Amino acid sequence: MEKLPEMSRQELEAMFGIDDLKKTRFAQELMAESKAEGEIEGKLKVIPGLLKKGFSVEEIAEILELEIEQVRQAIANLN
């Protein structure tokens, strides 16, 4: 177990098989996290356009199903 963090993806696939790895809870959680991060990233990219169209922070948060603070942070990062 101690050597697993040092192994490459190819070494792990050879050792366990790709299908076995995909079935692990760890891999499934990683895939779910990546998908969620990608969805949020996509939502954050449309915020500038919605701002230009005159939507408020609250409206943008509601439309994109984000927290108001997430929208505010994204706007702050634009500057």
PDB file of N, CA, C and O in Angstrom:
ATOM      1  N   MET A   1       0.806  -1.189   0.000  1.00  0.00           N
ATOM      2  CA  MET A   1       0.000   0.000   0.000  1.00  0.00           C
ATOM      3  C   MET A   1       0.855   1.260   0.000  1.00  0.00           C
ATOM      4  O   MET A   1       0.482   2.267  -0.603  1.00  0.00           O
ATOM      5  N   GLU A   2       1.989   1.207   0.669  1.00  0.00           N
ATOM      6  CA  GLU A   2       2.836   2.391   0.770  1.00  0.00           C
ATOM      7  C   GLU A   2       3.368   2.834  -0.580  1.00  0.00           C
ATOM      8  O   GLU A   2       3.617   4.023  -0.778  1.00  0.00           O
ATOM      9  N   LYS A   3       3.548   1.907  -1.517  1.00  0.00           N
ATOM     10  CA  LYS A   3       4.135   2.251  -2.809  1.00  0.00           C
ATOM     11  C   LYS A   3       3.096   2.745  -3.804  1.00  0.00           C
ATOM     12  O   LYS A   3       3.468   3.311  -4.832  1.00  0.00           O
ATOM     13  N   LEU A   4       1.825   2.556  -3.542  1.00  0.00           N
ATOM     14  CA  LEU A   4       0.794   2.965  -4.493  1.00  0.00           C
ATOM     15  C   LEU A   4       0.869   4.441  -4.863  1.00  0.00           C
ATOM     16  O   LEU A   4       0.744   4.759  -6.046  1.00  0.00           O
ATOM     17  N   PRO A   5       1.064   5.355  -3.926  1.00  0.00           N
ATOM     18  CA  PRO A   5       1.127   6.769  -4.313  1.00  0.00           C
ATOM     19  C   PRO A   5       2.260   7.087  -5.278  1.00  0.00           C
ATOM     20  O   PRO A   5       2.188   8.077  -6.006  1.00  0.00           O
ATOM     21  N   GLU A   6       3.298   6.267  -5.295  1.00  0.00           N
ATOM     22  CA  GLU A   6       4.454   6.516  -6.151  1.00  0.00           C
ATOM     23  C   GLU A   6       4.304   5.892  -7.534  1.00  0.00           C
ATOM     24  O   GLU A   6       5.097   6.178  -8.431  1.00  0.00           O
ATOM     25  N   MET A   7       3.295   5.042  -7.715  1.00  0.00           N
ATOM     26  CA  MET A   7       3.139   4.334  -8.978  1.00  0.00           C
ATOM     27  C   MET A   7       2.435   5.211 -10.004  1.00  0.00           C
ATOM     28  O   MET A   7       1.575   6.024  -9.667  1.00  0.00           O
ATOM     29  N   SER A   8       2.818   5.029 -11.261  1.00  0.00           N
ATOM     30  CA  SER A   8       2.179   5.770 -12.345  1.00  0.00           C
ATOM     31  C   SER A   8       0.825   5.144 -12.665  1.00  0.00           C
ATOM     32  O   SER A   8       0.503   4.043 -12.216  1.00  0.00           O
ATOM     33  N   ARG A   9       0.055   5.869 -13.442  1.00  0.00           N
ATOM     34  CA  ARG A   9      -1.246   5.353 -13.859  1.00  0.00           C
ATOM     35  C   ARG A   9      -1.068   4.043 -14.625  1.00  0.00           C
ATOM     36  O   ARG A   9      -1.821   3.091 -14.418  1.00  0.00           O
ATOM     37  N   GLN A  10      -0.079   3.996 -15.502  1.00  0.00           N
ATOM     38  CA  GLN A  10       0.162   2.795 -16.303  1.00  0.00           C
ATOM     39  C   GLN A  10       0.520   1.599 -15.416  1.00  0.00           C
ATOM     40  O   GLN A  10       0.065   0.481 -15.658  1.00  0.00           O
ATOM     41  N   GLU A  11       1.329   1.841 -14.401  1.00  0.00           N
ATOM     42  CA  GLU A  11       1.713   0.759 -13.489  1.00  0.00           C
ATOM     43  C   GLU A  11       0.503   0.246 -12.715  1.00  0.00           C
ATOM     44  O   GLU A  11       0.345  -0.959 -12.520  1.00  0.00           O
ATOM     45  N   LEU A  12      -0.342   1.165 -12.279  1.00  0.00           N
ATOM     46  CA  LEU A  12      -1.544   0.756 -11.551  1.00  0.00           C
ATOM     47  C   LEU A  12      -2.495  -0.019 -12.457  1.00  0.00           C
ATOM     48  O   LEU A  12      -3.079  -1.019 -12.040  1.00  0.00           O
ATOM     49  N   GLU A  13      -2.649   0.446 -13.707  1.00  0.00           N
ATOM     50  CA  GLU A  13      -3.518  -0.257 -14.651  1.00  0.00           C
ATOM     51  C   GLU A  13      -3.003  -1.665 -14.919  1.00  0.00           C
ATOM     52  O   GLU A  13      -3.784  -2.613 -15.001  1.00  0.00           O
ATOM     53  N   ALA A  14      -1.679  -1.802 -15.055  1.00  0.00           N
ATOM     54  CA  ALA A  14      -1.093  -3.117 -15.298  1.00  0.00           C
ATOM     55  C   ALA A  14      -1.287  -4.033 -14.093  1.00  0.00           C
ATOM     56  O   ALA A  14      -1.502  -5.236 -14.245  1.00  0.00           O
ATOM     57  N   MET A  15      -1.210  -3.464 -12.917  1.00  0.00           N
ATOM     58  CA  MET A  15      -1.323  -4.247 -11.694  1.00  0.00           C
ATOM     59  C   MET A  15      -2.771  -4.679 -11.430  1.00  0.00           C
ATOM     60  O   MET A  15      -3.023  -5.829 -11.069  1.00  0.00           O
ATOM     61  N   PHE A  16      -3.709  -3.762 -11.611  1.00  0.00           N
ATOM     62  CA  PHE A  16      -5.095  -4.039 -11.239  1.00  0.00           C
ATOM     63  C   PHE A  16      -6.022  -4.247 -12.430  1.00  0.00           C
ATOM     64  O   PHE A  16      -7.057  -4.898 -12.293  1.00  0.00           O
ATOM     65  N   GLY A  17      -5.678  -3.717 -13.576  1.00  0.00           N
ATOM     66  CA  GLY A  17      -6.590  -3.738 -14.712  1.00  0.00           C
ATOM     67  C   GLY A  17      -7.459  -2.488 -14.666  1.00  0.00           C
ATOM     68  O   GLY A  17      -7.948  -2.109 -13.602  1.00  0.00           O
ATOM     69  N   ILE A  18      -7.649  -1.855 -15.804  1.00  0.00           N
ATOM     70  CA  ILE A  18      -8.378  -0.588 -15.861  1.00  0.00           C
ATOM     71  C   ILE A  18      -9.818  -0.744 -15.380  1.00  0.00           C
ATOM     72  O   ILE A  18     -10.343   0.131 -14.690  1.00  0.00           O
ATOM     73  N   ASP A  19     -10.455  -1.850 -15.742  1.00  0.00           N
ATOM     74  CA  ASP A  19     -11.840  -2.056 -15.317  1.00  0.00           C
ATOM     75  C   ASP A  19     -11.947  -2.174 -13.806  1.00  0.00           C
ATOM     76  O   ASP A  19     -12.888  -1.660 -13.201  1.00  0.00           O
ATOM     77  N   ASP A  20     -10.978  -2.853 -13.195  1.00  0.00           N
ATOM     78  CA  ASP A  20     -10.974  -2.981 -11.739  1.00  0.00           C
ATOM     79  C   ASP A  20     -10.800  -1.620 -11.075  1.00  0.00           C
ATOM     80  O   ASP A  20     -11.459  -1.312 -10.081  1.00  0.00           O
ATOM     81  N   LEU A  21      -9.901  -0.808 -11.640  1.00  0.00           N
ATOM     82  CA  LEU A  21      -9.674   0.526 -11.073  1.00  0.00           C
ATOM     83  C   LEU A  21     -10.925   1.391 -11.172  1.00  0.00           C
ATOM     84  O   LEU A  21     -11.272   2.104 -10.230  1.00  0.00           O
ATOM     85  N   LYS A  22     -11.598   1.324 -12.315  1.00  0.00           N
ATOM     86  CA  LYS A  22     -12.795   2.151 -12.519  1.00  0.00           C
ATOM     87  C   LYS A  22     -13.914   1.783 -11.550  1.00  0.00           C
ATOM     88  O   LYS A  22     -14.776   2.608 -11.250  1.00  0.00           O
ATOM     89  N   LYS A  23     -13.899   0.558 -11.067  1.00  0.00           N
ATOM     90  CA  LYS A  23     -14.950   0.097 -10.163  1.00  0.00           C
ATOM     91  C   LYS A  23     -14.708   0.486  -8.709  1.00  0.00           C
ATOM     92  O   LYS A  23     -15.603   0.345  -7.876  1.00  0.00           O
ATOM     93  N   THR A  24     -13.523   0.967  -8.400  1.00  0.00           N
ATOM     94  CA  THR A  24     -13.235   1.308  -7.011  1.00  0.00           C
ATOM     95  C   THR A  24     -13.991   2.563  -6.598  1.00  0.00           C
ATOM     96  O   THR A  24     -14.263   3.434  -7.424  1.00  0.00           O
ATOM     97  N   ARG A  25     -14.319   2.648  -5.346  1.00  0.00           N
ATOM     98  CA  ARG A  25     -15.008   3.824  -4.812  1.00  0.00           C
ATOM     99  C   ARG A  25     -14.162   5.074  -5.031  1.00  0.00           C
ATOM    100  O   ARG A  25     -14.684   6.137  -5.367  1.00  0.00           O
ATOM    101  N   PHE A  26     -12.857   4.936  -4.840  1.00  0.00           N
ATOM    102  CA  PHE A  26     -11.952   6.066  -5.017  1.00  0.00           C
ATOM    103  C   PHE A  26     -12.052   6.630  -6.432  1.00  0.00           C
ATOM    104  O   PHE A  26     -12.192   7.840  -6.608  1.00  0.00           O
ATOM    105  N   ALA A  27     -11.982   5.764  -7.435  1.00  0.00           N
ATOM    106  CA  ALA A  27     -12.051   6.211  -8.826  1.00  0.00           C
ATOM    107  C   ALA A  27     -13.409   6.831  -9.130  1.00  0.00           C
ATOM    108  O   ALA A  27     -13.490   7.840  -9.829  1.00  0.00           O
ATOM    109  N   GLN A  28     -14.466   6.237  -8.613  1.00  0.00           N
ATOM    110  CA  GLN A  28     -15.802   6.773  -8.852  1.00  0.00           C
ATOM    111  C   GLN A  28     -15.969   8.144  -8.208  1.00  0.00           C
ATOM    112  O   GLN A  28     -16.588   9.036  -8.789  1.00  0.00           O
ATOM    113  N   GLU A  29     -15.420   8.309  -7.014  1.00  0.00           N
ATOM    114  CA  GLU A  29     -15.485   9.614  -6.354  1.00  0.00           C
ATOM    115  C   GLU A  29     -14.676  10.653  -7.120  1.00  0.00           C
ATOM    116  O   GLU A  29     -15.104  11.800  -7.249  1.00  0.00           O
ATOM    117  N   LEU A  30     -13.511  10.261  -7.629  1.00  0.00           N
ATOM    118  CA  LEU A  30     -12.700  11.182  -8.432  1.00  0.00           C
ATOM    119  C   LEU A  30     -13.437  11.613  -9.693  1.00  0.00           C
ATOM    120  O   LEU A  30     -13.418  12.788 -10.058  1.00  0.00           O
ATOM    121  N   MET A  31     -14.079  10.669 -10.350  1.00  0.00           N
ATOM    122  CA  MET A  31     -14.820  10.998 -11.568  1.00  0.00           C
ATOM    123  C   MET A  31     -15.990  11.924 -11.259  1.00  0.00           C
ATOM    124  O   MET A  31     -16.252  12.862 -12.012  1.00  0.00           O
ATOM    125  N   ALA A  32     -16.689  11.671 -10.168  1.00  0.00           N
ATOM    126  CA  ALA A  32     -17.810  12.524  -9.786  1.00  0.00           C
ATOM    127  C   ALA A  32     -17.330  13.931  -9.447  1.00  0.00           C
ATOM    128  O   ALA A  32     -17.959  14.916  -9.834  1.00  0.00           O
ATOM    129  N   GLU A  33     -16.216  14.024  -8.725  1.00  0.00           N
ATOM    130  CA  GLU A  33     -15.661  15.335  -8.380  1.00  0.00           C
ATOM    131  C   GLU A  33     -15.235  16.094  -9.629  1.00  0.00           C
ATOM    132  O   GLU A  33     -15.480  17.295  -9.741  1.00  0.00           O
ATOM    133  N   SER A  34     -14.603  15.406 -10.562  1.00  0.00           N
ATOM    134  CA  SER A  34     -14.160  16.042 -11.800  1.00  0.00           C
ATOM    135  C   SER A  34     -15.346  16.551 -12.602  1.00  0.00           C
ATOM    136  O   SER A  34     -15.313  17.650 -13.155  1.00  0.00           O
ATOM    137  N   LYS A  35     -16.387  15.745 -12.656  1.00  0.00           N
ATOM    138  CA  LYS A  35     -17.592  16.144 -13.391  1.00  0.00           C
ATOM    139  C   LYS A  35     -18.215  17.372 -12.745  1.00  0.00           C
ATOM    140  O   LYS A  35     -18.594  18.315 -13.439  1.00  0.00           O
ATOM    141  N   ALA A  36     -18.323  17.365 -11.426  1.00  0.00           N
ATOM    142  CA  ALA A  36     -18.908  18.503 -10.712  1.00  0.00           C
ATOM    143  C   ALA A  36     -18.072  19.760 -10.907  1.00  0.00           C
ATOM    144  O   ALA A  36     -18.617  20.846 -11.106  1.00  0.00           O
ATOM    145  N   GLU A  37     -16.751  19.617 -10.850  1.00  0.00           N
ATOM    146  CA  GLU A  37     -15.864  20.766 -11.052  1.00  0.00           C
ATOM    147  C   GLU A  37     -16.011  21.317 -12.462  1.00  0.00           C
ATOM    148  O   GLU A  37     -16.004  22.532 -12.663  1.00  0.00           O
ATOM    149  N   GLY A  38     -16.143  20.428 -13.431  1.00  0.00           N
ATOM    150  CA  GLY A  38     -16.324  20.849 -14.820  1.00  0.00           C
ATOM    151  C   GLY A  38     -17.630  21.586 -15.021  1.00  0.00           C
ATOM    152  O   GLY A  38     -17.685  22.571 -15.757  1.00  0.00           O
ATOM    153  N   GLU A  39     -18.688  21.112 -14.365  1.00  0.00           N
ATOM    154  CA  GLU A  39     -19.985  21.771 -14.470  1.00  0.00           C
ATOM    155  C   GLU A  39     -19.928  23.166 -13.861  1.00  0.00           C
ATOM    156  O   GLU A  39     -20.443  24.119 -14.446  1.00  0.00           O
ATOM    157  N   ILE A  40     -19.314  23.291 -12.710  1.00  0.00           N
ATOM    158  CA  ILE A  40     -19.201  24.596 -12.054  1.00  0.00           C
ATOM    159  C   ILE A  40     -18.349  25.527 -12.903  1.00  0.00           C
ATOM    160  O   ILE A  40     -18.683  26.700 -13.073  1.00  0.00           O
ATOM    161  N   GLU A  41     -17.250  25.008 -13.434  1.00  0.00           N
ATOM    162  CA  GLU A  41     -16.369  25.817 -14.275  1.00  0.00           C
ATOM    163  C   GLU A  41     -17.128  26.362 -15.484  1.00  0.00           C
ATOM    164  O   GLU A  41     -16.966  27.524 -15.855  1.00  0.00           O
ATOM    165  N   GLY A  42     -17.950  25.523 -16.090  1.00  0.00           N
ATOM    166  CA  GLY A  42     -18.755  25.954 -17.229  1.00  0.00           C
ATOM    167  C   GLY A  42     -19.739  27.042 -16.846  1.00  0.00           C
ATOM    168  O   GLY A  42     -19.937  28.001 -17.592  1.00  0.00           O
ATOM    169  N   LYS A  43     -20.352  26.894 -15.688  1.00  0.00           N
ATOM    170  CA  LYS A  43     -21.296  27.907 -15.213  1.00  0.00           C
ATOM    171  C   LYS A  43     -20.589  29.231 -14.949  1.00  0.00           C
ATOM    172  O   LYS A  43     -21.114  30.299 -15.266  1.00  0.00           O
ATOM    173  N   LEU A  44     -19.401  29.154 -14.369  1.00  0.00           N
ATOM    174  CA  LEU A  44     -18.665  30.373 -14.044  1.00  0.00           C
ATOM    175  C   LEU A  44     -18.265  31.141 -15.302  1.00  0.00           C
ATOM    176  O   LEU A  44     -18.137  32.365 -15.264  1.00  0.00           O
ATOM    177  N   LYS A  45     -18.069  30.444 -16.401  1.00  0.00           N
ATOM    178  CA  LYS A  45     -17.665  31.091 -17.650  1.00  0.00           C
ATOM    179  C   LYS A  45     -18.769  31.952 -18.255  1.00  0.00           C
ATOM    180  O   LYS A  45     -18.477  32.878 -19.011  1.00  0.00           O
ATOM    181  N   VAL A  46     -20.027  31.666 -17.937  1.00  0.00           N
ATOM    182  CA  VAL A  46     -21.122  32.449 -18.529  1.00  0.00           C
ATOM    183  C   VAL A  46     -21.493  33.670 -17.693  1.00  0.00           C
ATOM    184  O   VAL A  46     -22.292  34.498 -18.131  1.00  0.00           O
ATOM    185  N   ILE A  47     -20.933  33.788 -16.518  1.00  0.00           N
ATOM    186  CA  ILE A  47     -21.263  34.913 -15.636  1.00  0.00           C
ATOM    187  C   ILE A  47     -20.991  36.267 -16.286  1.00  0.00           C
ATOM    188  O   ILE A  47     -21.854  37.142 -16.204  1.00  0.00           O
ATOM    189  N   PRO A  48     -19.842  36.491 -16.928  1.00  0.00           N
ATOM    190  CA  PRO A  48     -19.618  37.811 -17.538  1.00  0.00           C
ATOM    191  C   PRO A  48     -20.697  38.196 -18.554  1.00  0.00           C
ATOM    192  O   PRO A  48     -21.124  39.350 -18.604  1.00  0.00           O
ATOM    193  N   GLY A  49     -21.127  37.245 -19.346  1.00  0.00           N
ATOM    194  CA  GLY A  49     -22.182  37.516 -20.329  1.00  0.00           C
ATOM    195  C   GLY A  49     -23.500  37.880 -19.677  1.00  0.00           C
ATOM    196  O   GLY A  49     -24.206  38.772 -20.146  1.00  0.00           O
ATOM    197  N   LEU A  50     -23.831  37.191 -18.599  1.00  0.00           N
ATOM    198  CA  LEU A  50     -25.074  37.495 -17.889  1.00  0.00           C
ATOM    199  C   LEU A  50     -24.999  38.866 -17.232  1.00  0.00           C
ATOM    200  O   LEU A  50     -25.989  39.596 -17.190  1.00  0.00           O
ATOM    201  N   LEU A  51     -23.834  39.209 -16.724  1.00  0.00           N
ATOM    202  CA  LEU A  51     -23.650  40.545 -16.139  1.00  0.00           C
ATOM    203  C   LEU A  51     -23.857  41.626 -17.195  1.00  0.00           C
ATOM    204  O   LEU A  51     -24.525  42.628 -16.941  1.00  0.00           O
ATOM    205  N   LYS A  52     -23.283  41.423 -18.378  1.00  0.00           N
ATOM    206  CA  LYS A  52     -23.415  42.394 -19.468  1.00  0.00           C
ATOM    207  C   LYS A  52     -24.864  42.564 -19.902  1.00  0.00           C
ATOM    208  O   LYS A  52     -25.258  43.636 -20.361  1.00  0.00           O
ATOM    209  N   LYS A  53     -25.648  41.517 -19.758  1.00  0.00           N
ATOM    210  CA  LYS A  53     -27.064  41.579 -20.125  1.00  0.00           C
ATOM    211  C   LYS A  53     -27.909  42.204 -19.023  1.00  0.00           C
ATOM    212  O   LYS A  53     -29.121  42.360 -19.175  1.00  0.00           O
ATOM    213  N   GLY A  54     -27.267  42.560 -17.913  1.00  0.00           N
ATOM    214  CA  GLY A  54     -27.958  43.277 -16.857  1.00  0.00           C
ATOM    215  C   GLY A  54     -28.532  42.439 -15.730  1.00  0.00           C
ATOM    216  O   GLY A  54     -29.289  42.952 -14.906  1.00  0.00           O
ATOM    217  N   PHE A  55     -28.190  41.171 -15.678  1.00  0.00           N
ATOM    218  CA  PHE A  55     -28.683  40.329 -14.593  1.00  0.00           C
ATOM    219  C   PHE A  55     -27.950  40.671 -13.302  1.00  0.00           C
ATOM    220  O   PHE A  55     -26.761  40.989 -13.315  1.00  0.00           O
ATOM    221  N   SER A  56     -28.670  40.601 -12.194  1.00  0.00           N
ATOM    222  CA  SER A  56     -28.064  40.863 -10.887  1.00  0.00           C
ATOM    223  C   SER A  56     -27.325  39.616 -10.404  1.00  0.00           C
ATOM    224  O   SER A  56     -27.499  38.524 -10.946  1.00  0.00           O
ATOM    225  N   VAL A  57     -26.506  39.799  -9.384  1.00  0.00           N
ATOM    226  CA  VAL A  57     -25.777  38.674  -8.786  1.00  0.00           C
ATOM    227  C   VAL A  57     -26.759  37.604  -8.326  1.00  0.00           C
ATOM    228  O   VAL A  57     -26.542  36.412  -8.546  1.00  0.00           O
ATOM    229  N   GLU A  58     -27.826  38.036  -7.693  1.00  0.00           N
ATOM    230  CA  GLU A  58     -28.821  37.086  -7.181  1.00  0.00           C
ATOM    231  C   GLU A  58     -29.497  36.326  -8.319  1.00  0.00           C
ATOM    232  O   GLU A  58     -29.719  35.119  -8.219  1.00  0.00           O
ATOM    233  N   GLU A  59     -29.826  37.035  -9.403  1.00  0.00           N
ATOM    234  CA  GLU A  59     -30.462  36.383 -10.551  1.00  0.00           C
ATOM    235  C   GLU A  59     -29.516  35.374 -11.194  1.00  0.00           C
ATOM    236  O   GLU A  59     -29.927  34.275 -11.567  1.00  0.00           O
ATOM    237  N   ILE A  60     -28.252  35.754 -11.320  1.00  0.00           N
ATOM    238  CA  ILE A  60     -27.261  34.850 -11.905  1.00  0.00           C
ATOM    239  C   ILE A  60     -27.123  33.594 -11.048  1.00  0.00           C
ATOM    240  O   ILE A  60     -27.083  32.480 -11.570  1.00  0.00           O
ATOM    241  N   ALA A  61     -27.050  33.778  -9.747  1.00  0.00           N
ATOM    242  CA  ALA A  61     -26.938  32.631  -8.839  1.00  0.00           C
ATOM    243  C   ALA A  61     -28.136  31.704  -8.999  1.00  0.00           C
ATOM    244  O   ALA A  61     -27.983  30.482  -9.021  1.00  0.00           O
ATOM    245  N   GLU A  62     -29.317  32.279  -9.109  1.00  0.00           N
ATOM    246  CA  GLU A  62     -30.529  31.466  -9.254  1.00  0.00           C
ATOM    247  C   GLU A  62     -30.546  30.749 -10.601  1.00  0.00           C
ATOM    248  O   GLU A  62     -30.838  29.555 -10.668  1.00  0.00           O
ATOM    249  N   ILE A  63     -30.236  31.470 -11.662  1.00  0.00           N
ATOM    250  CA  ILE A  63     -30.236  30.887 -13.005  1.00  0.00           C
ATOM    251  C   ILE A  63     -29.247  29.727 -13.100  1.00  0.00           C
ATOM    252  O   ILE A  63     -29.569  28.668 -13.637  1.00  0.00           O
ATOM    253  N   LEU A  64     -28.053  29.936 -12.579  1.00  0.00           N
ATOM    254  CA  LEU A  64     -26.984  28.937 -12.699  1.00  0.00           C
ATOM    255  C   LEU A  64     -26.962  27.918 -11.568  1.00  0.00           C
ATOM    256  O   LEU A  64     -26.141  27.001 -11.561  1.00  0.00           O
ATOM    257  N   GLU A  65     -27.870  28.085 -10.618  1.00  0.00           N
ATOM    258  CA  GLU A  65     -27.935  27.192  -9.455  1.00  0.00           C
ATOM    259  C   GLU A  65     -26.602  27.164  -8.714  1.00  0.00           C
ATOM    260  O   GLU A  65     -26.056  26.104  -8.407  1.00  0.00           O
ATOM    261  N   LEU A  66     -26.094  28.371  -8.437  1.00  0.00           N
ATOM    262  CA  LEU A  66     -24.867  28.547  -7.671  1.00  0.00           C
ATOM    263  C   LEU A  66     -25.179  29.335  -6.412  1.00  0.00           C
ATOM    264  O   LEU A  66     -26.232  29.963  -6.307  1.00  0.00           O
ATOM    265  N   GLU A  67     -24.267  29.298  -5.465  1.00  0.00           N
ATOM    266  CA  GLU A  67     -24.384  30.132  -4.277  1.00  0.00           C
ATOM    267  C   GLU A  67     -24.044  31.566  -4.674  1.00  0.00           C
ATOM    268  O   GLU A  67     -23.207  31.794  -5.547  1.00  0.00           O
ATOM    269  N   ILE A  68     -24.694  32.521  -4.031  1.00  0.00           N
ATOM    270  CA  ILE A  68     -24.433  33.929  -4.317  1.00  0.00           C
ATOM    271  C   ILE A  68     -22.952  34.240  -4.133  1.00  0.00           C
ATOM    272  O   ILE A  68     -22.371  34.986  -4.921  1.00  0.00           O
ATOM    273  N   GLU A  69     -22.346  33.678  -3.106  1.00  0.00           N
ATOM    274  CA  GLU A  69     -20.927  33.931  -2.848  1.00  0.00           C
ATOM    275  C   GLU A  69     -20.047  33.403  -3.984  1.00  0.00           C
ATOM    276  O   GLU A  69     -19.023  34.008  -4.300  1.00  0.00           O
ATOM    277  N   GLN A  70     -20.432  32.292  -4.594  1.00  0.00           N
ATOM    278  CA  GLN A  70     -19.670  31.768  -5.734  1.00  0.00           C
ATOM    279  C   GLN A  70     -19.701  32.760  -6.895  1.00  0.00           C
ATOM    280  O   GLN A  70     -18.693  32.983  -7.565  1.00  0.00           O
ATOM    281  N   VAL A  71     -20.871  33.349  -7.119  1.00  0.00           N
ATOM    282  CA  VAL A  71     -21.014  34.326  -8.197  1.00  0.00           C
ATOM    283  C   VAL A  71     -20.188  35.566  -7.876  1.00  0.00           C
ATOM    284  O   VAL A  71     -19.479  36.084  -8.738  1.00  0.00           O
ATOM    285  N   ARG A  72     -20.279  36.034  -6.655  1.00  0.00           N
ATOM    286  CA  ARG A  72     -19.500  37.214  -6.250  1.00  0.00           C
ATOM    287  C   ARG A  72     -18.000  36.968  -6.405  1.00  0.00           C
ATOM    288  O   ARG A  72     -17.267  37.838  -6.876  1.00  0.00           O
ATOM    289  N   GLN A  73     -17.555  35.796  -6.012  1.00  0.00           N
ATOM    290  CA  GLN A  73     -16.134  35.460  -6.126  1.00  0.00           C
ATOM    291  C   GLN A  73     -15.710  35.419  -7.588  1.00  0.00           C
ATOM    292  O   GLN A  73     -14.629  35.895  -7.936  1.00  0.00           O
ATOM    293  N   ALA A  74     -16.551  34.857  -8.437  1.00  0.00           N
ATOM    294  CA  ALA A  74     -16.231  34.796  -9.866  1.00  0.00           C
ATOM    295  C   ALA A  74     -16.135  36.197 -10.456  1.00  0.00           C
ATOM    296  O   ALA A  74     -15.265  36.466 -11.285  1.00  0.00           O
ATOM    297  N   ILE A  75     -17.021  37.084 -10.034  1.00  0.00           N
ATOM    298  CA  ILE A  75     -16.993  38.469 -10.511  1.00  0.00           C
ATOM    299  C   ILE A  75     -15.728  39.160 -10.021  1.00  0.00           C
ATOM    300  O   ILE A  75     -15.090  39.894 -10.776  1.00  0.00           O
ATOM    301  N   ALA A  76     -15.365  38.934  -8.779  1.00  0.00           N
ATOM    302  CA  ALA A  76     -14.148  39.537  -8.225  1.00  0.00           C
ATOM    303  C   ALA A  76     -12.913  39.065  -8.984  1.00  0.00           C
ATOM    304  O   ALA A  76     -11.960  39.826  -9.159  1.00  0.00           O
ATOM    305  N   ASN A  77     -12.926  37.820  -9.433  1.00  0.00           N
ATOM    306  CA  ASN A  77     -11.789  37.268 -10.169  1.00  0.00           C
ATOM    307  C   ASN A  77     -11.686  37.818 -11.589  1.00  0.00           C
ATOM    308  O   ASN A  77     -10.647  37.676 -12.234  1.00  0.00           O
ATOM    309  N   LEU A  78     -12.752  38.442 -12.078  1.00  0.00           N
ATOM    310  CA  LEU A  78     -12.726  39.037 -13.415  1.00  0.00           C
ATOM    311  C   LEU A  78     -11.860  40.284 -13.447  1.00  0.00           C
ATOM    312  O   LEU A  78     -11.283  40.625 -14.479  1.00  0.00           O
ATOM    313  N   ASN A  79     -11.773  40.956 -12.317  1.00  0.00           N
ATOM    314  CA  ASN A  79     -11.057  42.238 -12.262  1.00  0.00           C
ATOM    315  C   ASN A  79      -9.591  42.071 -12.015  1.00  0.00           C
ATOM    316  O   ASN A  79      -8.861  43.059 -11.944  1.00  0.00           O
TER     317      ASN A  79
END
